Amino acid sequence: MSARFCRSLLLPFLLLPLAPPALAQRTAGPPTQDPFGKRETVAPAIAIGSYRSHRYADGTLTIRSTDGGTLRVRPWATGVVRVEYFPAGQPVRPDSSVSVVQEPAAPMPNTKLEPYLNNVQPDGSLVRNQAGALVWPLVAGGTIPGTIVVQKNPLRVSYQRGGETVVAESGGAFRQLPAGQVPAGGTGVAFRLQPDEHLYGTGSRALPLDRRGRRLSLYNEAHYSYQNGEPTLNVSLPTVVSSRGYMLFFDHHTAGTLDLGATDKSTLEYRGEGLTNLGYFIIVGNSYAEILSRYTALTGRQPLPPRWGLGLIQSRFGYKTEQEMYQVAGRMRRAGFPLDGLVLDLYWFGGTKKQGDFRWVPENFPDPKRMMRRLDSAGVKTLLISEPYVMRTSRNDALVRQQGLVGRDLTNTAPYTVESFWAGPATLLDMFRPKARQWMWQQYDRLKQDGVGGWWSDLGEPENQPADMRYDLGPTRRIHNAYGQAWASILSENYARSYPQERLFNLARSGWAGMQRHSIFPWSGDINRSWSGFQAQVPIMLGMGLGGVGYMHSDAGGFCVGPVDSELYTRWLQMASLCPIMRPHGEGVPPEPYWYPEPYQGIVREAARLRYQLLPYLYTLAWENNQTGTPLARPMNYGASYLRQASGEEAAAGLSPDNATTAEWGAADWSWNTTASSEWGRQRLAARQQQAFTQQNTAALANVNDQYLLGPNLLVAPVLQPGQRRRNVVLPAGPWIDFYTNQTLPGGRTVGVAAPLARIPLLVRGGAFLPLAPYVPTTARYRTDTLRVRYYADPAVPTSSFALYDDDGKSGLVAQTGLYQLLAFQGKTSATQTDIRVSVRGKAYPNAPAWRSIELLIPRVAAAPTAVLLDGETVPATEWQYEAATRQLRLRFLLESKPVTVSVQGLRLNTAPLRDIAPEAATLEAPDNRTFGGSTTLRYSLTTPGTYPIRIRNAAGTLVRTLTAAGPQPAGTHSLPWNGLDAAGRPLPGGVYWAEMNGQHQRLVLLREQN
């Protein structure tokens, strides 16, 4: 901002930091050039051609085209099909994949479908050669989960289910000819889109959740101080998930583009730069959960995190000494904040010019082993940053260059110096070269033995990687997207070999398809400290989750550029406390919560403590992610994924899980993965799942960018607008209950809810079990011997269940040893009674509780019940409590190895919905610039069409301008500009002004030039 501007008298106070600012992370400021560039040229293409011949062998259908090309189709697993295209003259050999780890399944013999036995072709397949198409029913035992259809003229692949086309190529695969800025040419493929289809995923992008209508780059990019609207960030993923029940996964890591209906609204197109063949997967499922389960089985599942990784991890750019580490840990404890990790930025090795040293600065860290041991004894792990760059000023510069461990020039012989790197000239390690990987692991292993608890892998896009570099895997634009993944695999592969008993925790900024299997816990990059930056985080987190990456999070509070804003910090930390990872971080202003005055500090403290109370629930979500690939945070239309019991009717229909425990209760199983024991039952199950998928993909839930589901049972509605004290929430079907007040909200509509500064709107699904634990200041003290379980009984949800996962929180061998326990909570509720069954199964892990004290809480009870029974015996009224003031019923009991059944008879629940729930007709949002010298754009959204003026008042409350749109406006987002002029068109003096709409306010600061 120009020094000629003078601020109002209030402004210096408002911008005053609460603590001395850290040095800017980029001492030279943001990059002076865009190292990625924009490559939007669309080159001409040649289609694959038409059918000439085909053959079937070993589960693969191979088709020759009229232009000499080859098309191959192979069922990979249930609901997963791989399609490959090899242009004429190219070897029929696919590129190696950095993403796929699952081996293709052997063809499943047809055992029951006699009509298809009669259609076996001479080649032994079920591929029927019809006049215009090859039709291949994918028989799996006694079912047909799908049918592959290959149209002949031109060759086009489609996938059908139940006679309906789920996904279809529009023109077939094609070659992209060299042209313009794409001299290497490439390959691509296009698909038809339906008018009501929504497209999700594609990686980390500060864009709305539904990505349809956009042309997106597949090239990982770092954008310092980005805000809402940045289309390409640190992780781009070659995956697109459709609301029609499929995912397209393009199995190439080269630079590419996804055109999601931008050029032609009815066409989705992928182009891969420099490719000589094409390979992609069609992944089909009856729910988003099933699609992601199949995708993560294909590309690898996220290992369980160490439990401390779900605690509060405090970071800053940057802690510079041992003493400062002790001080921060001590102040967090004294101020009453939980703490499980402290992150050391680049000062541990000496600062920006020492990247690549991998050595402690002895003057500032004289005894790092002792420091980390002391912190660990207090329940605080130490995490260290590292980068892929080795500065020319590093102690290891000569070593890595002489030993050939770095990227090279076009001759592939001389080390390449990245002169334009923001920290100074540097080389980039070749993460694909075995010698470089070994050298990197030697550095990590030495530090690991010192006591490092976790890792922070920064700049791994890589942030600055010139196009004329070469690596063992190829030139820059061919390997760029795979670089961060290769780096992460150094840690994951060597931990598996050297420390298999431990769980890896790696905060990494970049990756590619399959990154989740390397224990990456990514964050969203160097976000601007602003409301716009904050607003970008929900769709970024959800978009990554729909790409199989379940732990996306942000630098809570905002990383850079913006001033101190206590309200912004508080709202951001409230959301972070209900995100997969909670990690405050920043530069220039204090990121530690104890720096902030009351009431902000106390509010953040309560939010952080609530997170620790929710650890039984959060840790169970981590296990669900590990088992199925379902992300912890989910979009509003995600649908069910939780453990449920099969009803008696379902059991009779053959829909009970195979491991049902009793005829009376059935058993809990993942709802989208429930098995059936008969063909009729399987058909009914599939029909029910498809119906549920259609119902949850309503227009109201298809593109919600300011709220999310945390697991199956919690709905989080963060407050993303400054000054907002009430907000609209879109509710899925079914009853919802306010976590704090236990008031009921009716589902299937948009409602207005209170959003006081003291708390984030948090709702619980009716019928849900929500397990909590007593607060502890560190997960090192966490135990499940005492649990507080809320059961939100509701007659509208007659049966429900939840399985709590519990282990030692640290062993990396749980899958092999089976040392874990599941606590299953099952509930049945009618108009006058509720029954709860609690059981434990599994193998006790070391130091597991021999028994557990369960405090059962049932909210919304209108009056004391007539009787409470425990395992069929009446519990004396002195042994349970009905709290009339809070309308809650409490009961404590012990859970050992045998199941416990609780019956509450004569139960009267107050399920009447809250009355004051009308949505806000208009919401005044954060402006483009709250502090401006020329003009700003005032944004607002409408749920009720109409005309809503914006009134501008000065600091004294005097009306100086009224802004009105030209006529009534429809529901949706809108904006009005204000140029700092009054109603008569005269410039207003600099100072504080207020924009007002519908009783809501936004604070503005107008700057004027000095005369």
Secondary structure, DSSP 8 states (H G I E B T S, - for coil): --TTEE--THHHHHT--SS-----SSTT-S-SS-SS--------EEE---EEEEEEETTEEEEEETTS-EEEEEEEETTEEEEEEE-TTS-S-----SS----------B-S-HHHHTT--TTSS--EE-SSEEEEEEEEBTEEEEEEEEETTTTEEEEEETTEEEEEEEEEEEEE--BTTBTT-EEEEEEE--TT--EEEEES-SS-S--TT-EEEES----TTB-TT----S-EEEEEEETTTEEEEE---SSEEEEESSSSTTEEEEEEET-SSEEEEEEE-SSHHHHHHHHHHHH-------GGGGSBEE--TT--SHHHHHHHHHHHHHTT----EEEE-GGGTTSGGGTT-----TTT-S-HHHHHHHHHHTT-EEEEEE-SEEETTSTTHHHHHHTT-B-B-TTSSSB--BTT-TTSSEEEB-TTSHHHHHHHHHHHHHHHHHT--EEEE-STTTSS--TT-EETTEEHHHHHHHHHHHHHHHHHHHHHHH-TTS---EEES---TTGGGGTB--B--SBBSSHHHHHTHHHHHHHHHTTT-TT-B--BT--BSS---HHHHHHHHHHHTTSS-B-B--SSS--SGGGS-TTHHHHHHHHHHHHHHTHHHHHHHHHHHHHH---SEE-TT----SEEE--HHHHHTT-S-TT--BTTTB-EEEGGG---SSHHHHHHHHHHHHHHHHHH--TTTTT--S-EEETTTEEE----STT--EEEEE--SS-EEETTT--EE-SSSEEEEE--TT---EEEETT-EEEE----SSGGG--SSEEEEEE---TTS-EEEEEEEE--S--TTHHHH---EEEEEEEEE-SSEEEEEEEEEE---TT--SSEEEEEEEE-B-S--SEEEETTEE--GGGEEEETTTTEEEEEEEE-SS-EEEEEES--B---B-S-----SEEE---S-SEESS-EEEEEEESS-B---EEEEETT--EEEEE--SS-B-SEEEEEEE-SB-TTS-B--SEEEEEEETTEEEEEEE-EE--
